[in-house]
C-alpha cells in the first residue's frame, strides 16, 4: 500500500509534549517499511520551519520516502477542495497535502490533524470532490488506524 504522511506525523515522532501520541507514532513507524512511503515538498518545507535543534532530526525522517513535487495540478485540486469547503481557505496547506496524496496515488493519507483531515466529513468531501474530477478515492486515517 502507498501511504502519504503529512507533517503532523513526522512532528509527532519527537513531540514529548504528548508522550502517548509520540509512542503511537513510533509504533506506526515500525510498520512503515511494509509500505511505499510518500510525502511531499510541502512536508519537507514545513519540517524545515521547526526549531533549529529539531529540524535536522525531522528532515532525516523523510529518508527512504518518495518526496512528491508539488505540481500545478495539485494546487488546482487543492483550490477545488477549498472552494468546496473541504478545508477552510486559511488552511490551504492541508488541502495541498490532500491533493498531493490523491494525485500521488496514495491509498491512505496518514495524519494527526483531527481538526481538518482525520474526520468523517472531510473523508466524504475529499472523495466527492476527487471523484467529480475523475480522481481516485483515498482513506484519511490517524497512525493507529493505518
N, C-alpha and C positions, 0 to 999 in steps of 0.2 A: 504494500500500500504506500501511497505517497502522502506524506504529512507535511503541511506548511505550518511552521511555528511563527507566531507573531512575537513582537518584542517582549511582551509580558512574560512569556515562558522563559526566555533567556534571563530576564531580570530576576525572576523568582528563584533561579538556581542559587543565587548568592544573597537573597534577601532575608537576613537574620531577624528582621522585624516581625516576620510571620513564619516561625520555625516549622509549623505543620505544613504550610504550603511549600516551603523550601524543601522539606523532606519528600513530599509527594512529587515535586518537580524532579528531584534527584532520582527517585524511584522510576519515574517515567523515562528519564534519560537512559536507564538501563535497558529499556526495550527498543530504543531508537534504532539500533543497528539492524533490527529486523525489517526496517522500512527504508524507503527512499526519503531523504530528509531535504526539505526545501525551506528557504526563507528568501528575503528579497533585499535589494539595495536599500530599501526603506528601513528594513530591520537593522542593517549594519549602520546606517546613518543615525538611527535613534540610539543604538547602543554606544556609538561614539560620543553621544552627549552626556554619558554617565560621568560621575565623579572620576577624577584622574586616577585615583588608587584602585578603581574597579573596572575602568574602561577596557584595559588590555585583557583581563580575565573574561569579560563578557564577549568581546570580539573573538577570542580564541575558541569559545563555544561554537562558533559558526564554522569551524574547520570541519571538513567532510560533509558540509551541506552544499547543495546546489543553490547558488545565490542568483535569483532571478533579477534580470534587469527590469526596471520599471519602464513600460512602454506607453506610447500614446494611447494604444487600445486599452490598457489598464486604467489610465487616467480617465478616459471617456466612460468606461464602465463604472468607475468609482463615482464619477459625476452623476451617472444614472442612479446609483444606489442612494446618493444624497437627495437627488430630485424626487425619488420615490419614497423618501423618508425612512430608508432602512437605518441610516445613522444621521445625526444632526450635522449640518454643514461645518460647524466648528471642529468636528472630529473627522475631517476629511481623510486623515491618515488611516483611520480604522476602515473606511470604505476602500482605501487603496490597498490595504492588506487583504481584504476580501477579494478584490479584483485580481490581485497578484496570485492568490491561491486558486481562484477559479480558472484564470487564463493560464496559470502554470500547471494546470491539470492535476491539482491535488485532490485526493479523496477526502481529506479531512483538514480543516483549519483548526489548529490547536491554540487555545488562548486561555488566559486567566481573566480576560476582560468581560466580566458579567454584566457590566453596565450597558455595553453596546453590542457585544458579539455573541457571547455564550448565553443565549436566551431564546426561547421558543419563537417569539415574534420575529426576531432577526433571522433565524434559520428559515422560517417560512418566506419572509420577504426577499431574502437573498436568492433563494431558489426560484421564486416567482419572477423576479427581475432577470435573473440569469437565463431562465427558460424562455422568457419573452425575447431575448436576444439570440436564442439558439445555442446557448452555452450549457454545459453540464451542471448538474446539481452537486452540492457539496455538503458535508456534515460540518458542523461547528461544535467542537467539544472542548471541555477542560481536560488537562492532562490525565486525571484519574479515570476519565471515561474513554480515553483514546486507546 
